[in-house]
């Protein structure tokens, strides 16, 4: 599975815009976000679809979430926003 390329990132531009608005994130490369100095969120594309890999507690590594549909993208945003309420 490869990291999402520029064309794919253009397709999810509204999602990326919402993620960029979250506090405490640094986007070192397009679509690759860091939090507190460590890799925290990035996107992958493959024939099965588009996925976000995000570090969510209590998991130590990345959790993979599908982000093909508007509903899946909304669920990702809700999950990310919940990280600041904890």
Helices and strands as residue ranges (DSSP letters): E 2-3, H 6-11, H 13-20, E 25-29, E 32-35, E 38-46, E 49-55, E 62-66, H 70-85
